[in-house]
Amino acid sequence: MKTDEEAASILRESGEFLITTHLNPDGDAVGSLLGLGLALKKLNKKVEMVSPHPLPGNYQFLPGSEFVQLPCNLKKQVYDVGVVLDCTEINRAGKDLEEILRKCKKIINIDHHISNTNFGNINVVDPAAAATGELVFKILTVMRVEITPDVATNLYFALATDTGSFQYQNTTPGCHRTAATLLELGAAQEKIQQFLNENRSLTSLRLLEKSLGTLSVSESGLTAWMTVSQKFLEEVGGKIEDCEGFIDYPKSLAGVEVGILFKELAENEIKVGFRSKNFLNVNQLAALFGGGGHERAAGCTIRGPLKEVERRVIQATEAFLTRSRGGK
C-alpha cells in the first residue's frame, strides 16, 4: 500500500486527531493545517488544530482560523493520531507539541521538504510536490471526502504562497492541475490574490523602506542580502510577519544568483532565508547551518550577534558558490 493510501486509511478509520505544523507557520503550513482540519471535522471527527506559535494576524481571513489554538490551551495530552504538516523534523513543532506528539499512538508526517527526516509512523514525504497542501489534497482525494469551498480555499492558499503565486521553480504541471481543481471546487482565488498582492500594511512598507537601506551585494555580484533588525521593528512598531516577501528584493537584482534575508527574531537569534535563481542548491547551503528546505528556497536559524551571523553566512555562501561553479 502506498503511503498516501496508508495515511488516508488511518484518517478514515480513526476518530481523534491532533493536527499541527512548524514554528512560525507560513502560508503552506497554515493552509494545510486548516484544509485537513476542516475536512476531518466535516466527517465528524474529533480534531484539535494546534499551532506552536499564534497565526500571523493577516492569515485570520482563512476559513477555520478561529479553530486554531496554542499548545497551552489543549485540554488533553494524549491523542490517537498526531498529524504533523510541513515539518522537516518533529522538534520543529516546538518542545511542548513534540512531547504530546510522542504520546500519540500513531504519527502521520506529511511534508514536501527534501530534508524531511521521516520521523512518523507513516511518512507521506514527496519533495516533488509544490507544497504540503498539494499532498493533503491528494490524501483527501484518496479518502473520497467532500472538499468544500472552505477546504479548497485553504489548500489553494497553501499552493499559492509556497509557489510565489505560481512563479517559483516548484510550480509544476501537477501543481497547476491541483490548483485548477481547487478553483472548480470553489476556492476563493480573488480574495487570496487580494490578500497576497494588495493587502500590505503601511507598517510593512515602512519596514521595507528601512530594510532596503541595508541591501548589499557581494564583490562577486552573485549574492545579495537584506536585514530586518529588532531595531527596525521597534522603530516602525512592526512584527516579524510584516517582512513577508522581503526576500524577493535581493533575489530580484540582475546578475544575482542568491538572495538572502536576515531576520533578527530576538537578540542573538537570527532567522536566515535563502532563495536562488538558476543553479545553487540552497537546501545544501542551509544545511551547513542546521537548516534545510528546497533546492531553490531554504532557511535556517542561527544563534549569535546579527553582524557576526551575516559575516559567517555571506562567507559560506560565496565559498559554496565557488565550489558549485567548479572553483571558477
N, C-alpha and C positions, 0 to 999 in steps of 0.2 A: 504494500500500500504506500502511495506517495505521502510525503509529509503533510501536504496541504489537505489530503483526504483524511489523514490521521487527526490533524487539528480540527477539521470540520466534524469528524465523528465525536470527538471529545466535547466540542462546543455544543453539539446537538444533544448529546446524552446527559451531560452534567447539568446541575441545577443552580450552582452558586459560583460566582466568579469575582475575582479581584483583578481589575484591568488597570495597568499603569504604563508609564513611559519614563523618559530620562529627565535628569535635572535640567532646569532652564529649557522647558519644552519649546520646540519650534513648530512651524505650521504643519509639517508632516506628522509629528508626534501628536499634536492636539487633534488634528483631523482624523487620524487613525483611531485614537482613543475614543472620540465621540462617535465616529461611524460604527465601530464594532460594538460599543456600549449600547447605543440606541437600537441596533439591530437585535441584540440579545434581549434587551428589555421588551422589544416587540414580541418576542417569543415567551414572554412572562418568566424569564429567568431572573434570579436574584443577582444583581450586578452592582458592584461598587466601582465607580470610576475615580481613580486617585492620581493626583499629580504631586510629585515631590516638592515642586515649587508652585506658587499661585500662577494661574494662567495669565499671560500678558493681558492687560486691560483691553487692548484693541482686538483681542480674539473673542470678546464676550458676545459678539453678534452671532457666533456659530450656534446652530440649534443644539440644545442639550448641554451647553456650557454650565448651566445652573446646577447640573448634577455632579460636577467635578468637585471633589473635596480634597483636603490635605490629610496626610497620614495621621496627624494628631487628632483628627476628628473621627477616625474609624472606631466603631463600637465593638468590632471583633478583631482578633489577632490570627484566626485560623480560617482558611477558605479551602474549598475543594480544589479549585483550579486557579492558578495565577497566570495571567496573560501579560507578557512584557512586550511592549511595542517600541520599535525603532531604537533599541538599546544594544550597543555592542557587547557590553558586559553587565552582569546583574547588579554590580555595585554602582552602575550609572543611574540606577533608580533611587540612589540615596540610601544611607545606612538604615533608617527606620523601615523603609519598604523592603530592603533586602532581607532583613530579619523576618518580616512577615511572609515574604515570598518563599523563603526556605522552609517554612512550615506547611506550605500548600502540598496537597497530595500529588499534584502534577503542575509542571510549569510549561506553558507554551511560549516559545520565543519566536516572535515574528519580526523580521528585520531585513533590510536590503544593503547593509554595510558590509563591505568585503572583510573588514576587520572583526566581524562578529565571532565570539568565542564559543558558540553553540552550547550555551550553558543550560538549556532547557531539557526537559524530558522529550519534548517534541520541538524540533527546530525547523521552522519554515524560513529559511535564510536564502535569499536569492539576490546576489549583487547585480544581476542584470535588470532587476526591477527598478523603475524610475523612482519609486517611493514606497515606503512601507504601506501607504494607503492602497497602492495597487495590489499588494499581496493580500490585504484584508478583503478587498473586493473579490479577488479570486476565491478566497476561502468561503465568503458568503455565497458566491455563485455555486460552489460545490455543495453547500448546505441547502441550496434552493430556497433560501429565505427571502422574504419580501424586502427589496431595497427601496425604502420610502424616499421621498424628496429630501427629507432632513438628513438621512444617511448618505444619500448621493451628494448632497451639498458638502458634507464634511469630508468625504473621500475625494471629491473634486478639489477641495481646498488643499488637501494633503498633496495631491499631484501638482497643482498649480504652484504652490510655494516651493516645493523641492526641485522643480524644474525651471525656476525663474520665469514663471508664466510660459512654459514650454519653449524656452530658448537654450537651455544648457545641453551639454553633450548627452546627458542621460535621457533626453527626450527621444523615445524610440517609437516606431510604428505601433507597437503594442500599447505603449502609454497613450498615444493618440486614440487608439481604438477604445481603451478603457474610458478615457475622458468623454468620448462621443457617446458611449453607452450611458454614462452617468448623466450627461446632459439630457438624453432621451428619457431618463428616469426622473428628471425634474430638478437637477442640481441648479442652484441659484447663481448661475455664472455671472450675470450682470452685477449682482451685489458683491460677489467675490472680487471681480475686477475693479470695482469702485474702491473696495477696501484696500486692495493691493497697490493701486496706482493713483488713487485720488483721495487719499484719506490721511495724508501725513499731517501731523500736528505742527503748530508754529514752534513748539519746543524742540521737536525733532529737527526742523530746518535750522534753528539757532545752533543746535548741537552740531549739525553738519557743517555750518559755517566755520565753527571753531576747529572742528576736526580736519577740514580741508586745509587749514593753515599748517597742519603737521605733515601734509603729503610730501613724501620723499621718494627719490629714485636712486638706485644703486649706480655705481660707476659703470657697470656693465650695461645698464639700461634695461635689464631683464626683470628686475624686482622693484616693485613699488609698494609703499605701505603708508598707512594712516593710523592714528592713535585716538582713542576715546578714553580720556583720563577721568578719574573721580573729580578732579578739579573742574573740568568742563561740565560734568553732570551737575555739580553743585551750583555752578555759575548760571546755568540755564534752568535749574530746577527739574532736570530730567531723570529718566530711569534708563537702565541699560537696554531695555527693549526699544527705546527711541532711536537706537542706531541700526535698526533693521534695514538691510540693503546697502549700508555704507561700504561694504567690502567691494561692491561693484565699481566704485570710483577708481581706486588704484588699478584694478584689473583693466579698466576701460582705456588706459593710456596706450597710445600707439607704440608698438615695439616691445611692450612689457609682456613677459610670459607668466609671471606670478604676481598676484595681488594679495597683500596681507593686511589684516585689520587686527590691531592690538586693542583689547577692551580690558580696562582695569576694573575688575569686578569688586575688588577690595584691596586694601594695602597688601602688597606682595602676593596678589592672586590675579594673574593675567590670563585671560582667555584669548587664544590666537586662532584666527580663521585664515585659511589658505584657499585661494582659487587659482587655477591655471588655465591656459588657453589651448595649447596645442600638444605639448609633449611631456611636460613634467608631471610625474606621479606624486601628487601632494599627499596621498594617503601614506606613502612610504616616508615622505618628509615629516609629516605629523607624527609618525610612529617613532621617530628619533627622540621625541619629547613625550612619549607615552600616550599619544593620541591616535586618531585614525579617521576613517570616513570613506571617501571615494577617490577615484583616480584624479578627478578634476576639482573636487571640493572636500576639504577635510579640516580638522581642527584639533586643538589640544588646550590644556590648561597648565600653566607653568607657575611655579612659586618663585618669587623673587621681585626685586625692585623693577619698576616698569622699564627704565632705561637699560638696565642690565639684561632683562629678558629680550628687549628689542635687539640689542647688540648680538646676543647669542643666536637668536633666530635668523637674523639677516645674514650673519656669518655662515651659519649652517646652510641656509637657502642658496647662497652664492656657491658654496662648495658643492652642494648637491646638483646645482645647475651645471657646473663644470664637469662633474662626473657623468651626468646624463647626456652631455654633448660629446662624450668621448675624450674629455680632457682638453677640448679645443678652447 
